[in-house]
Amino acid sequence: MTTVEEAEKLILAQLRDYGAESLPFEQTVGRILAEPIHADRDLPPFNRVTMDGIAVNYQSIISGILTFNIKATQAAGDEPAAIAYPDECIEIMTGAVLPASVDTVIRYEDVEITDGRALVKIQDIKKGQNLHLQGADKRNGDVLASIGRRITPAIIGLAASVGKTHLLVKKSPQVVIISSGDELVDVDQTPAPYQIRKSNGYTIKGALQKQGLEPDIIHIPDEPEITRQQIQHCLQNYDVLLLSGGISMGKFDYIPQALEDLDVKKIFHKVAQRPGKPFWFGAHGNGSLVFAFPGNPVATFMCLHKYFLNWLSATLNLAEQSAVYAVLAKDFQFQPALQYFLQVKLQSNPQGQLIALPIEGNGSGDFANLADTDAFLELPLERTDFKAGEVYRVLRFV
């Protein structure tokens, strides 16, 4: 069988470039930047007042002047006022431009204003206090967000601040989610005692929507010719096919044969892991990729996060994320020679450590258990006994 490490390498050898597109900046949250965002002027663009109060010339304070005539009042957005004499000040508000004739701001809390005059009540005054100086954050032309960054609300704010009405973002692949099996009925139907409702496709779709994708969903009945026709259609119209179920050794698992008939090259089938051992991966000559996950919900969920989302991040040139590790909270045993992805609930302790508490379900069909967990702990296949306090890599899905 293919190891998890080998499977990852084989999948990442099949990266694609789907190009880029320009979109209105407010529509790009969650997408991946395909261009850097530069400052179009210094940030802040002027010496900015950070406290409501009065603006004075510091030399007047040094000279012993503590009472000032208020020459003008200046709000944020007003043109700068000016003083002409050492004993004058400007009443000024947070966000306003600091006028050139003054250099220090004293808070309202530290002055007493009466009849147009301001008395300074403190002695500890520093030149340039309560100011955010021009260019202190970034200089004109500096990179504010680089290529490969996922666009967050903060980056949307940066784009707006520099007048970027449109952003160039990586194009996402066109993805279709394919479920199969006559035992599955629609969500709005009441299943017979021998049937279940479709859920894997919606689970996958929800995970992909978090990545900015809007996949289609189709269902294929257990009929060989229909299976072949539907997969052929998908290969012609989608970049990526995500299949859930129908790839094991069952009598009615027609998908592997259909993929072979349609010249989809099998890159590997079966990975030394649990859940998700029957995972199948291949590529068509037209560039379409096929991720065929086992039908058990936990297996599908794990393979999606471990393999497809990792491939998607690399394909979209997403800046590499640091690996996350957690401490195993209690002893755990797993016997088969397979890499085990243990469902865990993550917590933090007072020492700042990330703790992984095993939440054992009833196998890869126990999808209800996923709602009580938020990650998989990756346990290596070389071991069977895992001790509390040991550290392992975490695959987060919440």
C-alpha positions in Angstrom: 0.0 0.0 0.0 1.0 3.6 -0.5 2.1 5.4 2.7 0.5 8.7 3.8 3.8 10.5 3.0 4.0 8.9 -0.4 0.4 9.7 -1.2 0.9 13.4 -0.3 4.0 13.6 -2.6 2.1 12.0 -5.5 -0.8 14.3 -5.1 1.4 17.4 -4.8 3.1 16.3 -8.0 -0.2 17.0 -9.8 -0.5 20.8 -9.1 -2.4 22.9 -11.6 -2.5 26.6 -12.5 -6.0 27.8 -13.2 -4.9 31.4 -13.8 -6.2 34.5 -12.1 -9.1 36.9 -12.3 -9.9 40.4 -11.2 -12.8 40.9 -8.9 -14.3 43.8 -6.9 -12.3 43.9 -3.7 -15.4 43.4 -1.4 -16.1 40.1 -3.1 -12.8 38.5 -2.5 -12.8 37.4 1.2 -11.4 33.9 1.4 -9.7 34.1 -2.0 -6.0 34.0 -2.6 -4.1 37.1 -3.7 -2.4 36.8 -7.1 -0.8 40.3 -6.8 0.8 42.2 -4.0 -1.0 45.2 -2.5 1.2 48.2 -2.2 0.8 51.4 -0.1 -0.1 54.2 -2.5 1.2 56.8 0.1 2.8 56.8 3.6 0.7 55.1 6.4 -0.4 57.1 8.2 -0.3 59.7 5.4 0.3 62.6 7.8 1.2 63.2 11.4 -2.0 62.0 13.0 -3.4 63.1 16.4 -4.2 60.1 18.6 -5.9 61.9 21.6 -8.5 64.6 21.9 -6.9 67.7 23.5 -4.8 70.7 22.7 -1.8 70.9 20.3 1.1 73.2 21.4 4.6 73.9 20.4 6.9 72.0 22.8 9.3 74.9 23.0 6.6 76.9 24.8 6.4 74.2 27.5 10.2 74.3 27.9 9.9 78.1 28.2 7.5 77.7 31.2 4.3 78.6 29.4 1.4 76.5 30.9 -1.6 78.7 29.9 -2.5 78.9 26.3 -5.1 80.9 24.3 -7.1 78.6 22.0 -6.6 79.9 18.5 -8.8 77.4 16.7 -10.6 74.1 17.0 -9.7 71.4 14.4 -11.6 68.2 13.8 -10.5 65.1 11.9 -10.8 65.9 8.2 -10.4 69.7 8.7 -7.6 71.6 7.0 -4.8 72.3 9.4 -5.0 75.4 11.5 -2.0 77.4 12.7 -0.7 79.3 15.7 1.3 82.6 15.5 2.4 83.1 19.1 4.1 80.8 21.7 1.1 81.1 24.1 -1.4 79.9 21.5 -2.7 76.4 21.1 -5.2 74.5 18.9 -8.0 72.5 20.3 -7.7 69.3 18.3 -9.5 66.0 17.9 -8.3 62.4 17.4 -7.6 61.6 13.7 -6.8 65.2 12.8 -3.7 66.3 10.9 -1.1 67.8 13.2 -0.6 71.5 12.0 3.0 72.4 11.1 3.2 75.1 13.7 2.7 72.7 16.7 4.4 69.4 17.6 2.9 68.0 20.8 -0.6 67.1 21.9 -1.8 67.2 25.5 -4.9 65.3 26.5 -8.1 67.0 27.6 -7.7 65.0 30.9 -4.5 67.0 31.5 -5.8 70.5 30.9 -8.5 72.8 32.2 -10.3 74.9 29.7 -12.0 78.1 30.8 -13.2 81.1 28.7 -11.1 80.2 25.7 -7.9 79.5 27.6 -6.3 76.1 28.4 -4.3 75.5 31.6 -1.9 72.6 31.5 -2.2 70.7 34.8 0.7 68.3 34.5 4.5 68.6 34.2 5.5 65.3 32.6 5.1 66.3 29.0 7.2 64.8 26.2 7.8 66.3 22.8 5.8 64.6 20.1 3.5 62.8 22.5 0.0 61.5 21.4 1.0 61.4 17.8 1.1 58.7 15.1 3.8 60.0 12.8 3.6 59.9 9.1 5.0 56.7 7.6 5.4 55.1 11.0 3.5 52.0 9.8 4.4 51.7 6.1 6.1 53.9 3.5 4.8 54.7 0.1 5.3 51.7 -2.2 5.8 49.2 0.7 4.0 45.8 0.3 1.0 45.6 2.6 -0.1 42.1 1.6 1.9 39.7 -0.5 1.0 37.2 -3.2 -0.3 33.9 -1.7 -2.1 35.5 1.2 -5.7 34.4 1.9 -7.8 37.5 1.8 -9.2 38.3 5.3 -11.4 41.2 6.4 -8.2 43.0 7.5 -6.8 42.7 3.9 -10.1 44.0 2.6 -9.6 47.1 4.8 -6.0 47.5 3.4 -7.3 47.3 -0.2 -9.9 49.9 0.6 -7.3 52.2 2.2 -5.1 52.2 -0.8 -7.9 52.6 -3.4 -7.8 49.1 -4.8 -11.3 48.7 -6.1 -10.4 45.4 -7.7 -8.1 42.6 -6.6 -6.4 40.0 -8.8 -7.0 36.6 -7.2 -6.2 33.0 -8.1 -8.9 31.3 -10.0 -10.3 28.3 -8.1 -10.7 24.9 -9.9 -14.2 23.9 -10.9 -15.2 21.1 -8.6 -18.0 18.5 -8.6 -18.9 16.3 -5.7 -20.1 12.9 -6.7 -21.9 10.5 -4.4 -23.1 7.0 -5.4 -25.2 4.2 -4.0 -28.8 3.2 -4.2 -29.0 3.2 -0.4 -28.9 7.0 -0.4 -32.0 9.2 -0.6 -32.4 13.0 -0.7 -32.3 15.0 2.5 -36.0 15.9 2.3 -37.1 12.3 2.0 -37.9 9.8 4.7 -35.6 6.8 4.3 -36.8 3.3 4.4 -35.3 1.1 7.2 -32.6 0.0 4.7 -31.7 3.4 3.4 -29.9 6.6 4.7 -30.0 10.2 3.7 -27.3 11.8 1.6 -24.9 13.7 3.8 -21.3 13.3 2.6 -21.7 15.6 -0.3 -23.1 18.4 1.8 -20.3 17.9 4.4 -17.7 18.2 1.6 -19.5 21.2 0.1 -19.5 23.0 3.5 -15.8 22.4 3.9 -15.1 23.7 0.4 -17.3 26.8 0.8 -15.0 27.8 3.7 -12.2 27.8 1.1 -14.2 30.1 -1.3 -15.3 27.3 -3.6 -18.8 26.7 -4.8 -18.9 23.0 -5.9 -21.7 21.2 -7.7 -23.2 18.0 -6.3 -24.5 15.0 -8.3 -25.5 11.5 -7.3 -24.9 8.4 -9.4 -27.1 5.3 -9.0 -25.5 1.8 -8.9 -25.7 1.3 -12.6 -22.5 0.6 -14.6 -23.4 2.5 -17.8 -24.9 5.5 -16.0 -21.8 5.6 -13.8 -19.6 5.7 -16.9 -21.7 8.4 -18.6 -21.9 10.6 -15.6 -18.2 10.4 -14.8 -17.4 11.1 -18.5 -19.5 14.2 -18.4 -17.8 15.4 -15.2 -14.3 14.8 -16.7 -15.3 17.0 -19.6 -16.7 19.8 -17.5 -14.8 20.0 -14.2 -11.2 20.4 -13.1 -11.6 18.2 -10.0 -13.9 15.3 -9.3 -14.4 14.5 -5.6 -16.1 11.1 -5.2 -17.5 9.7 -2.0 -18.1 6.0 -2.0 -18.1 3.2 -4.6 -14.4 2.6 -4.8 -13.9 -0.4 -2.6 -14.1 -4.1 -3.6 -17.9 -4.4 -3.4 -19.9 -6.1 -6.1 -21.7 -2.8 -6.9 -18.6 -0.6 -6.8 -18.6 0.4 -10.5 -16.5 3.6 -10.2 -13.0 2.1 -10.5 -13.9 0.3 -13.7 -15.6 3.4 -15.1 -12.5 5.4 -14.4 -10.3 2.8 -16.1 -12.6 2.7 -19.1 -12.4 6.5 -19.4 -8.6 6.5 -19.4 -8.2 8.1 -16.0 -4.7 7.0 -14.9 -4.7 5.5 -11.5 -1.8 7.1 -9.5 -2.5 5.1 -6.4 -5.3 3.1 -4.7 -5.2 2.3 -1.0 -3.2 4.2 1.6 -1.8 2.7 4.8 -4.1 4.7 7.0 -7.2 4.6 9.1 -9.7 5.9 8.3 -9.6 6.1 4.6 -7.6 3.1 3.5 -9.4 2.6 0.1 -8.6 6.2 -1.0 -8.1 6.3 -4.8 -6.4 9.1 -6.7 -5.9 9.6 -10.5 -5.5 12.0 -13.4 -7.1 12.2 -16.8 -5.2 13.2 -19.9 -7.1 16.5 -20.1 -5.8 17.6 -16.7 -8.8 16.7 -14.6 -8.0 15.1 -11.3 -10.0 12.5 -9.4 -10.0 12.2 -5.6 -12.1 9.1 -4.9 -12.7 8.9 -1.2 -14.2 6.0 0.7 -17.9 6.3 1.4 -17.7 6.2 5.2 -18.3 9.7 6.4 -15.2 10.0 8.8 -13.0 8.6 6.1 -14.3 11.0 3.5 -13.9 13.9 5.9 -10.3 13.0 6.9 -9.1 12.4 3.3 -10.7 15.7 2.1 -8.8 17.7 4.7 -5.5 15.7 4.6 -5.2 15.5 0.8 -7.5 17.6 -1.2 -7.4 20.8 0.8 -3.6 20.4 1.0 -3.5 20.1 -2.8 -5.8 23.1 -3.2 -3.6 25.3 -1.0 -0.5 24.4 -3.0 -2.3 24.8 -6.3 -3.6 28.3 -5.4 -0.1 29.3 -4.2 -1.4 29.9 -0.6 1.5 31.0 1.6 2.7 27.9 3.5 1.2 27.5 6.9 3.1 26.4 10.0 2.4 22.9 11.2 0.4 22.6 14.4 1.3 20.1 17.1 -0.6 19.0 20.3 0.1 17.0 23.4 -1.8 13.7 23.7 -3.9 13.9 26.8 -4.0 10.2 27.7 -2.6 6.8 26.6 -3.9 5.3 23.4 -3.4 2.0 21.6 -3.9 1.2 17.9 -2.9 -2.2 16.7 -2.9 -2.4 12.8 0.2 -1.3 10.9 -1.6 1.8 9.6 -1.1 5.5 10.2 -4.0 6.4 12.4 -5.9 9.7 12.4 -7.3 9.9 15.9 -10.3 12.2 16.4 -9.6 14.6 19.2 -11.0 17.6 21.0 -8.4 20.4 21.3 -8.0 22.3 24.6 -5.3 24.6 26.0 -3.8 24.3 29.5 -2.6 27.2 31.7 1.0 26.6 30.4 -0.1 27.5 26.9 0.1 24.0 25.5 -2.4 22.6 23.0 -3.9 19.4 24.4 -5.5 16.7 22.3 -8.2 14.7 24.1 -9.1 11.6 22.2 -12.9 11.3 21.5 -13.3 7.7 20.3 -16.3 7.0 18.2 -17.5 3.8 16.6 -15.4 3.7 13.5 -15.3 5.6 10.2 -19.1 5.4 9.9 -19.7 7.4 13.1 -20.2 10.8 11.5 -22.1 12.0 14.6 -18.7 11.8 16.5 -17.3 14.5 14.2 -19.6 17.1 15.8 -17.8 16.5 19.1 -14.3 16.9 17.8 -12.3 19.6 16.0 -9.2 17.8 14.7 -7.4 14.6 13.8 -4.2 13.7 15.7 -1.8 12.0 13.2 -0.3 8.9 14.9 2.6 7.3 13.0 2.3 3.8 11.6 5.5 2.6 13.2 3.9 2.6 16.6 1.1 0.8 18.3 1.3 2.4 21.8 1.0 6.1 22.3 1.6 7.7 25.7 0.1 10.7 27.4 2.4 13.7 27.0 3.8 12.7 23.6 3.5 15.4 20.9 2.0 14.7 17.4 0.9 16.8 14.4 -2.6 18.0 14.3 -5.0 18.2 11.3 -7.6 20.8 12.3 -10.9 21.0 10.7 -12.7 23.6 12.9 
